[in-house]
Amino acid sequence: MSKKRIILLLVIGIVIFWIVDKFNVQLDELKGRGKFITYVESPTKEYKAIAYIINDGGATVRAQLRVGIDSYGPAERQFDDKTICWDIDAPHKGDPQIKWIDNHTVDVNGSKIDIYNEDTYYNWKDHYPSEKEE
């Protein structure tokens, strides 16, 4: 193989890696993003579910709902703006429906999330587009 071909393949590989990395956003990467909307305290006041709207894409990207968890005082587990929900098609983005079921389970727009179990966290990318096809 010629040097030019090897260099071209390397450049293409780097560009593909950059694109995949750029669009593969994890929930932890959203910490601190968004404009505050509202918060709801847990029944024992150990935790707060805080809703934010992320609207930094202009006309090209839809606004997104992000819900983070903060803990206070002697909580069972400590959270510092831990993102538990990221939804791009939330029906109530500007006024999210958030209610605590118990001290570690919160319902965000109909999605039940156990803040102690990351497998229950809501990331819209895990549900799109399959929910729309049904």
C-alpha positions, -999 to 999 in steps of 0.1 A, spaced: 0 0 0 12 35 -8 19 61 19 -9 83 5 -34 55 8 -23 47 44 -25 84 54 -60 87 37 -73 57 57 -59 71 89 -76 104 84 -109 88 75 -106 66 106 -99 96 128 -129 115 114 -152 85 119 -140 81 155 -145 118 162 -180 117 148 -190 87 168 -175 101 200 -192 135 194 -227 121 191 -224 93 217 -232 115 247 -235 97 281 -258 110 309 -228 119 331 -216 144 304 -248 165 308 -240 176 344 -245 213 348 -262 218 314 -295 235 309 -317 263 323 -334 256 356 -372 249 354 -383 234 387 -374 210 415 -393 184 436 -380 172 470 -382 135 479 -406 125 507 -378 125 534 -362 157 519 -329 138 514 -330 143 476 -342 169 450 -351 160 414 -342 192 395 -355 198 360 -336 217 333 -343 226 297 -313 223 273 -319 244 243 -285 252 228 -291 237 193 -311 266 178 -333 256 149 -313 224 142 -317 206 175 -349 202 196 -350 214 232 -343 186 257 -354 179 292 -327 169 317 -335 159 353 -307 157 378 -306 145 414 -289 164 443 -287 150 478 -287 169 511 -274 163 545 -271 127 558 -287 111 527 -284 74 522 -264 80 489 -247 112 478 -256 128 444 -243 160 429 -265 169 399 -265 133 387 -284 132 355 -311 105 357 -333 115 328 -325 130 293 -355 133 270 -357 150 237 -394 142 230 -408 149 265 -445 159 263 -440 184 292 -406 198 286 -414 233 299 -435 219 328 -423 183 335 -445 160 355 -422 149 384 -434 131 415 -416 109 440 -430 74 445 -408 67 475 -375 80 487 -355 66 459 -380 62 430 -391 92 410 -416 93 382 -406 117 354 -434 122 327 -444 85 332 -410 70 334 -402 54 368 -366 59 377 -348 43 407 -321 68 415 -300 39 431 -302 18 399 -285 33 368 -302 7 346 -335 25 352 -321 60 341 -339 74 311 -318 83 280 -339 91 250 -313 75 227 -321 41 242 -358 45 233 -357 62 199 -370 55 173 -385 22 185 -412 39 207 -423 60 178 -427 30 154 -452 12 177 
